[in-house]
Amino acid sequence: IKPAATSPAPGDETKSVPLPQGWRCYMSPEGCRYYVNTASKETTWERPSATYGTPVRPPAQRNSLPEVSYPPPPPFFLPLPLMSQRNLSHLSLTLEFVSQFFCIQINCVTFPLPSVTPDQPEQQLLKPNEWSYCDYFWTDKKDPQGTPSVGGFEVLLQKQLKGKQMQKEMAEFVRERIKIEDEYCKNLSKLSQSPLAAQEEGTLGEAWAQLKRSCHDEAEVHLKFSNKLQCEVEKPLLTFRDNFKKELKKYDHHIIDLRKQLASRYAGVEKARKALADRQKDLEVKTQQLDIKHMNKHEEDIKKARRKSTQAGDDLMHNVDLYNRAQSKWFEEMVTTSLELERLEVERVEMIRQNLRQYTTLRHETDMFNQSTVEPVDQLLQNVDPAKDRELWVQEHKTGELRPVDMDI
């Protein structure tokens, strides 16, 4: 239900007098006119005169974030000016009506529904075209049955916690790779010292000796690769994860405290509204019981009831103001925190990307160095000459050239 702008009814004594600049007239659900200052968002039941001052919005209601524009709270929940006794009953009924039909659950906290009027259009995105966290996580996430199951802010936190867990698992993956590299390094070093085929001679023996030396060089390369993985990839991942965890915990506790405070303020408004309704009912009962024979006594009772009703109305307005202040603070902190979570997520992804690129760079360097150690072996293998090896070996190990001949009779 949206309140619609209306003009004064025929016969109104102020019909010919225009409203001051910035003021609009609306009709409440009970058919009573009220007036809203579109600049300061002040509301009043009394028609403002041409000399009516423009009140200043309380500092707690102002926007403290320059980069975004906040939608103003609904008119029924703005700080209300002092009202006459005649209007307190209208206030109680209006707030009760709004509580029933103009409230929704947002992030597990009850809020008034934002109204849409010509002077207060539909809410706009705070950061259009950016798919920012601060625009899309205000309502509760619903289960398949349509029942709210988790608050929008908790959805953001769950994503960040999942990211933290993924980062931990990436660090564990890198740690396992380091273990593999260390073990591989030890095995290569051990293999390079093996006496197997150490007695091979000639050009083939030279190529075999170079191959064993290349195993030792490759072991050194993989040892360096393992050390760099630990210092330049695994350690930064773990350090960033620890800082990320602290930031998440801080934001989570801060928002939880603000939500508790806001829920408490809303409960105070409901309690004060009920108290005002009870006082109004008591005043109506006492007024109906007015008896001429006991006029003096009943008039005193009525005066007391009016004082209590007025006090209840003041308490209600005070609680509404406290609620609005808490709501404004919570709203600003929600926007600030969601933007901080967005920044942390960007930093996390960028940091992981850079570290994984460092991993691939180190791996490529290792492969290139390994290739360089294999190249001499490959060159020597290409130069292996069995004929030359046979010549050299024969020259070194020959026992004589005299062959046996047939016996002559």
Helices and strands as residue ranges (DSSP letters): E 23-27, E 33-37, E 43-44, G 59-61, G 75-77, H 85-101, E 103-106, E 109-112, H 133-136, E 141-142, E 148-150, H 152-192, H 202-229, I 230-234, H 235-288, G 292-294, H 295-382, H 386-397
